[in-house]
Protein backbone atom coordinates (compact mmCIF):
# COMPACT_ATOMS: atom_id res chain seq x y z
CA UNK A 1 0.00 0.00 0.00
CA UNK A 2 1.29 3.41 -0.88
CA UNK A 3 -0.35 5.61 1.74
CA UNK A 4 -2.83 5.91 4.58
CA UNK A 5 -5.77 6.20 2.18
CA UNK A 6 -4.87 2.84 0.59
CA UNK A 7 -4.90 1.13 3.98
CA UNK A 8 -8.18 2.80 4.94
CA UNK A 9 -9.75 1.70 1.64
CA UNK A 10 -8.45 -1.86 2.09
CA UNK A 11 -9.84 -1.93 5.64
CA UNK A 12 -13.24 -0.59 4.57
CA UNK A 13 -13.52 -3.11 1.74
CA UNK A 14 -12.43 -5.96 4.02
CA UNK A 15 -15.06 -4.97 6.58
CA UNK A 16 -17.78 -4.93 3.90
CA UNK A 17 -16.68 -8.34 2.63
CA UNK A 18 -16.67 -9.79 6.13
CA UNK A 19 -20.12 -8.30 6.79
CA UNK A 20 -21.42 -9.84 3.53
CA UNK A 21 -22.45 -6.38 2.31
CA UNK A 22 -19.80 -5.91 -0.39
CA UNK A 23 -20.83 -5.94 -4.02
CA UNK A 24 -18.94 -8.16 -6.43
CA UNK A 25 -17.25 -5.01 -7.80
CA UNK A 26 -16.05 -4.10 -4.28
CA UNK A 27 -14.74 -7.63 -3.80
CA UNK A 28 -12.89 -7.34 -7.12
CA UNK A 29 -11.42 -4.00 -6.04
CA UNK A 30 -10.14 -5.58 -2.81
CA UNK A 31 -8.56 -8.51 -4.67
CA UNK A 32 -7.14 -6.11 -7.30
CA UNK A 33 -5.49 -3.97 -4.59
CA UNK A 34 -3.73 -7.05 -3.21
CA UNK A 35 -2.77 -8.16 -6.72
CA UNK A 36 -1.29 -4.73 -7.44
CA UNK A 37 0.79 -5.08 -4.28
CA UNK A 38 2.13 -8.44 -5.46
CA UNK A 39 0.34 -10.38 -2.72
CA UNK A 40 -1.79 -12.33 -5.21
CA UNK A 41 -0.91 -13.32 -8.75
CA UNK A 42 -2.66 -11.98 -11.83
CA UNK A 43 -3.85 -15.52 -12.47
CA UNK A 44 -5.50 -15.63 -9.05
CA UNK A 45 -7.15 -12.29 -9.73
CA UNK A 46 -8.45 -13.50 -13.09
CA UNK A 47 -9.83 -16.69 -11.51
CA UNK A 48 -11.66 -14.54 -9.00
CA UNK A 49 -12.87 -11.90 -11.47
CA UNK A 50 -14.22 -14.51 -13.87
CA UNK A 51 -16.11 -16.24 -11.06
CA UNK A 52 -14.01 -19.34 -11.42
CA UNK A 53 -14.96 -22.31 -9.27
CA UNK A 54 -12.05 -21.37 -6.99
CA UNK A 55 -13.43 -17.84 -6.48
CA UNK A 56 -14.23 -18.39 -2.80
CA UNK A 57 -10.76 -19.85 -2.19
CA UNK A 58 -9.14 -16.80 -3.76
CA UNK A 59 -11.34 -14.41 -1.77
CA UNK A 60 -10.61 -16.26 1.50
CA UNK A 61 -6.87 -16.12 0.77
CA UNK A 62 -7.18 -12.41 -0.04
CA UNK A 63 -9.01 -11.76 3.24
CA UNK A 64 -6.27 -13.53 5.18
CA UNK A 65 -3.47 -11.70 3.36
CA UNK A 66 -5.25 -8.36 3.68
CA UNK A 67 -5.79 -8.98 7.38
CA UNK A 68 -2.08 -9.56 7.90
CA UNK A 69 -1.21 -6.40 5.96
CA UNK A 70 -3.71 -4.36 7.96
CA UNK A 71 -2.50 -5.81 11.26
CA UNK A 72 1.09 -4.84 10.41
CA UNK A 73 -0.08 -1.34 9.45
CA UNK A 74 -2.03 -0.90 12.69
CA UNK A 75 0.87 -2.17 14.81
CA UNK A 76 3.16 0.26 13.01
CA UNK A 77 0.77 3.14 13.73
CA UNK A 78 0.57 2.12 17.40
CA UNK A 79 4.36 1.89 17.76
CA UNK A 80 4.89 5.28 16.11
CA UNK A 81 2.61 7.04 18.65
C-alpha positions in Angstrom: 0.0 0.0 0.0 1.3 3.4 -0.9 -0.3 5.6 1.7 -2.8 5.9 4.6 -5.8 6.2 2.2 -4.9 2.8 0.6 -4.9 1.1 4.0 -8.2 2.8 4.9 -9.8 1.7 1.6 -8.5 -1.9 2.1 -9.8 -1.9 5.6 -13.2 -0.6 4.6 -13.5 -3.1 1.7 -12.4 -6.0 4.0 -15.1 -5.0 6.6 -17.8 -4.9 3.9 -16.7 -8.3 2.6 -16.7 -9.8 6.1 -20.1 -8.3 6.8 -21.4 -9.8 3.5 -22.4 -6.4 2.3 -19.8 -5.9 -0.4 -20.8 -5.9 -4.0 -18.9 -8.2 -6.4 -17.2 -5.0 -7.8 -16.0 -4.1 -4.3 -14.7 -7.6 -3.8 -12.9 -7.3 -7.1 -11.4 -4.0 -6.0 -10.1 -5.6 -2.8 -8.6 -8.5 -4.7 -7.1 -6.1 -7.3 -5.5 -4.0 -4.6 -3.7 -7.1 -3.2 -2.8 -8.2 -6.7 -1.3 -4.7 -7.4 0.8 -5.1 -4.3 2.1 -8.4 -5.5 0.3 -10.4 -2.7 -1.8 -12.3 -5.2 -0.9 -13.3 -8.7 -2.7 -12.0 -11.8 -3.8 -15.5 -12.5 -5.5 -15.6 -9.0 -7.1 -12.3 -9.7 -8.5 -13.5 -13.1 -9.8 -16.7 -11.5 -11.7 -14.5 -9.0 -12.9 -11.9 -11.5 -14.2 -14.5 -13.9 -16.1 -16.2 -11.1 -14.0 -19.3 -11.4 -15.0 -22.3 -9.3 -12.1 -21.4 -7.0 -13.4 -17.8 -6.5 -14.2 -18.4 -2.8 -10.8 -19.9 -2.2 -9.1 -16.8 -3.8 -11.3 -14.4 -1.8 -10.6 -16.3 1.5 -6.9 -16.1 0.8 -7.2 -12.4 0.0 -9.0 -11.8 3.2 -6.3 -13.5 5.2 -3.5 -11.7 3.4 -5.2 -8.4 3.7 -5.8 -9.0 7.4 -2.1 -9.6 7.9 -1.2 -6.4 6.0 -3.7 -4.4 8.0 -2.5 -5.8 11.3 1.1 -4.8 10.4 -0.1 -1.3 9.4 -2.0 -0.9 12.7 0.9 -2.2 14.8 3.2 0.3 13.0 0.8 3.1 13.7 0.6 2.1 17.4 4.4 1.9 17.8 4.9 5.3 16.1 2.6 7.0 18.6 
